[in-house]
Amino acid sequence: MQKIIKPLIKFKITSILVFSFVVFTSCVTGQLGKRNNEDFKNGMVVSAHPEASKVGIEILKKGGNAVDAAVAVQFALAVVYPNAGNIGGGGFMVYRSAKGEVNALDFREKASAAASRDMYLDAAGNPIVEKSLYGHLAAGVPGSVAGMVEAHKKYGKLSWKEVVQPAIDLAEKGFEITKRQASELNGLHRKLMDINVNGTALVNLESTWQERSLLIQTELANTLKLIQQKGRAGFYEGAVADAIVAEMQRGKGLMTKEDLKNYRAVWRKPITGNYRGYKVITMPPTSSGGIALIQLLQSVEPYPLNRWGHNSDSTVQVIVEAERRVYADRATHLGDPDFYNVPQKQLLNLDYNKKRMADFNWSAATPSDKVLAGVIKGKESEETTHFSIVDHDGNAVSITTTLNGSYGSLVAVKGAGFLLNNEMDDFSVKPGAPNMYGLVGGEANAIAPNKRMLSSMTPSIVEKDGQLFMVVGTPGGSTIITSVFQTIINVIDFNMDIQSAVAAKKFHHQWLPDEVYVEKDAIDSLAAEKLKAKGYNLLYRGPIGRVDAIIKTKWGSYQGGADPRGDDLAIGY
């Protein structure tokens, strides 16, 4: 029988429910979310929605590998998790085979050929915020379908038909929405109605959505059938492409048939780095996440975090000062490597990152207006979603994918049944002006035709002594990088089990604005007062990140960490 682990915070409860599978609801108590981990020998899937996790584990049980399961989960999330799961968005994949082969796939969206540098500015040169966030003009050319086709073509084991079918079933027969989803869809009712005058399955015209309401998406099922039958041509050409272009014309968007037909996912060399004897394999640009993650790890490695303790004032201070400097570098030096010469080698230089930390003062916070990007010689709502998968043989996949804001641009393609992204906001609409997450960018990430916008997504895999150790990633917009970073150090420096590391409360600093975002109870009152006295501006907010991770134990079994901040579910067998 397969087992499903779903963590709860604050209560020490272990319950077993019997359906066609066994459900283990695990215990958590205290600040760090202590719990009894279940071990699984044959494989594990951790994703943002229970139905998608079930799809992934069934693919593994049929003999599929981690990539087969990842493709199936990606398409399933497009059905059951429409606020971030998608075929109308894009993302990144980091892959490690059981033999240690690594690869990275960039299926990030692109700007249309008709996009222009100042397309979201008014006559005075100021950003028109709504234009890059909502409606047809906010959408980049989607990459998710092309990415899944490429991944499956290179590494898949089962047939394409087999891995797409579960998503078709979920769309055609429907699935019961969660309480969280009912609340979200009811809250967006008016906006979805206003933007989608021709209707969308996400709008309930008869009543309000309720927990366990059945969501049937017939148009999306038909689109998935075309993708199943024709592969990438089923999306980027033919009836679906016609529907996308017709939708663009209705809303004065830019995407054309040529934009769609010309889109390609790109294989890239992963970034690797070392931290306290562990090897970290992560995503290169167009993601900023990999470079920033390695920079953060290099910046804090000289400091005794374990001795100071988890989220102590000294630990928080060092991490915040590292984040301040790394995000300043991100704003200046990172962009699409096909358009901009990213100084990757210099940014990943250990001496460079140590020198960046040399000027911080223990007695006082470094004001962000005094921190500039390092001098290089020579020259994302937070509604992304992540899933981690390991198969029986030890192949591992870490995928982060997004529409950008929750439910993307809110534009549902009439006749095709899926939402389009609002990723154009991830460009520097105007260099120096913040995007929806408050991130500031520069010339490296300025809008240009056919260019990929910079991302914070940080799908990552960690090795120990040449063996698989951890698969990790998260949604969270600008907080993605710091959430992945803190989860890794929670395990390595603070000796947490994977569920505790995922559930632990987090904090975040991104250079500008000069504020430390803190989850409630992440920092105790005494540490908080010490930090405030040094000039750190602590701003308490809601959940940070939604990490889904897997760890391989020293006994060779797998344990999953499913973030209790959402409906996330870890399933092993």
HELIX and SHEET records of a PDB file:
HELIX    1   1 PRO A   50  LYS A   61  1                                  12    
HELIX    2   2 ALA A   66  VAL A   80  1                                  15    
HELIX    3   3 VAL A  129  LEU A  133  1                                   5    
HELIX    4   4 HIS A  136  ALA A  138  5                                   3    
HELIX    5   5 SER A  144  TYR A  155  1                                  12    
HELIX    6   6 TRP A  160  LYS A  173  1                                  14    
HELIX    7   7 LYS A  179  GLY A  187  1                                   9    
HELIX    8   8 HIS A  189  ILE A  195  1                                   7    
HELIX    9   9 THR A  218  LYS A  230  1                                  13    
HELIX   10  10 ALA A  233  TYR A  236  1                                   4    
HELIX   11  11 GLY A  238  GLY A  251  1                                  14    
HELIX   12  12 LYS A  257  ASN A  262  1                                   6    
HELIX   13  13 GLY A  289  VAL A  300  1                                  12    
HELIX   14  14 LEU A  305  TRP A  308  1                                   4    
HELIX   15  15 ASP A  313  HIS A  333  1                                  21    
HELIX   16  16 GLN A  344  LEU A  347  1                                   4    
HELIX   17  17 LEU A  350  ARG A  356  1                                   7    
HELIX   18  18 SER A  368  LYS A  370  5                                   3    
HELIX   19  19 GLU A  423  ASP A  426  5                                   4    
HELIX   20  20 GLU A  443  ASN A  445  5                                   3    
HELIX   21  21 GLY A  477  THR A  479  5                                   3    
HELIX   22  22 ILE A  480  ILE A  492  1                                  13    
HELIX   23  23 ILE A  498  ALA A  503  1                                   6    
HELIX   24  24 SER A  525  ALA A  533  1                                   9    
SHEET    1   A10 SER A  15  VAL A  18  0                                        
SHEET    2   A10 VAL A  22  THR A  25 -1                                        
SHEET    3   A10 LYS A   3  ILE A   5  1                                        
SHEET    4   A10 LEU A 569  GLY A 572 -1                                        
SHEET    5   A10 MET A  44  SER A  47 -1                                        
SHEET    6   A10 THR A 384  VAL A 390 -1                                        
SHEET    7   A10 ALA A 396  THR A 402 -1                                        
SHEET    8   A10 GLY A  90  ARG A  96 -1                                        
SHEET    9   A10 VAL A 102  PHE A 107 -1                                        
SHEET   10   A10 VAL A 266  ARG A 268 -1                                        
SHEET    1   B 2 PHE A 175  GLU A 176  0                                        
SHEET    2   B 2 LEU A 214  LEU A 215 -1                                        
SHEET    1   C 6 ILE A 271  TYR A 275  0                                        
SHEET    2   C 6 TYR A 278  THR A 282 -1                                        
SHEET    3   C 6 SER A 460  LYS A 464 -1                                        
SHEET    4   C 6 GLN A 467  GLY A 473 -1                                        
SHEET    5   C 6 ASP A 548  LYS A 552 -1                                        
SHEET    6   C 6 TYR A 558  ALA A 562 -1                                        
SHEET    1   D 3 PHE A 507  HIS A 508  0                                        
SHEET    2   D 3 VAL A 516  GLU A 519 -1                                        
SHEET    3   D 3 LEU A 538  ARG A 541  1                                        
END                                                                             
